[in-house]
Amino acid sequence: MRIREIVKAFESYKVVEGSYRIWLDKNESPFDLPEEIKNEIFEEVKRIPLNRYPHITADPLREKIAEFLGFEKGNIIIGNGSDEIISHLLKLFEGGYIVISSPTFGMYDFFAKLEGIDLVDVPLDERFKLQNVENYAENAKTIFICSPNNPTGNTQEREKIINVLETGAPVVLDEAYIEFAESSNVDLVNEYDNLIVLRTFSKAFGLAGIRVGYAVASEEIINYLLRIKPPFSLNALSMKIAELMLDHYDVIKQNINYIIKERNRIYKEFKDYAYPSEANFLLMQLNAYEFLLEKGIVVRNLSGRLSNHIRVTIGKKDENDELIKVLKEFIERF
Ligand code: PMP
């Protein structure tokens, strides 16, 4: 069975469960919503008729996001997490293969394998910058660029992204962590019909639990995506919560600033081991996964090209203090 091979290819990823003290493994926000906002949400949620299907294309939320970003509703599609949108994007374009640049987010590879789509890997260079992906554009179904990249944390230069777009191949620019970075390239959607930008409410917005992601692209691409997507994949409650959170961006912005400050503090402590990051996590060349786990701290253990590396999500100050203490202990011992 083909599925057996797919499962085997992803065997190294293990979901950690248990009663650990500190969770810094999934690039989540450490901040739940403040109580007042939760109460406001519950009041709104009470009014939703649960016997009815949600809006078929999530238009109220599409409108809200469009206004937030300065686009039209027609440029936005909502998914059950941006993961869902990745799976649909792979079905959209012709071409022989998809192009990724490893090490990068595993779901591009996962969905390609699931769909039986060939994959060309043009690995990032030693500074984690994109190499000659343009050379593979001609026959590419889609070229995936993740910026800031998971798990390395760095961004790709705008000029390079433009060069790739100039090939005319469909380009998916994954900006899941963009709120923690200096600048976005979402505006390029106005110039390039072959660009699809992916965003999510799971990271900076602190809403990983409600599963809402979105894509920004030309109306033509969005219309095709809307036709192949299961109509009611996003539930009415999640839709409403995401909408309300866009009215509270001031709270989100405060959290983003906090995370960036903490990220820079941790980076300074481990400059010799950590890579510069524009995301809510740091990649470190430290084989400290087991050591941290024994002390109750869960981080992401990386395998493959980045063996002996860990990816550490930025947490609250007290969690980060504990992480710094334990990592220093690890460095002294080994
Ligand atoms: N893209 C990247 C780069 C990610 O790291 C993640 C989550 N880990 C996603 C997309 C998916 O996010 P979600 O499905 O929660 O929107």
Residues whose N, C-alpha, C, O or C-beta is under 5 A from the ligand:
A	BS01	PMP	G81 S82 D83 F105 N150 D174 A176 T200 S202 V212 G213
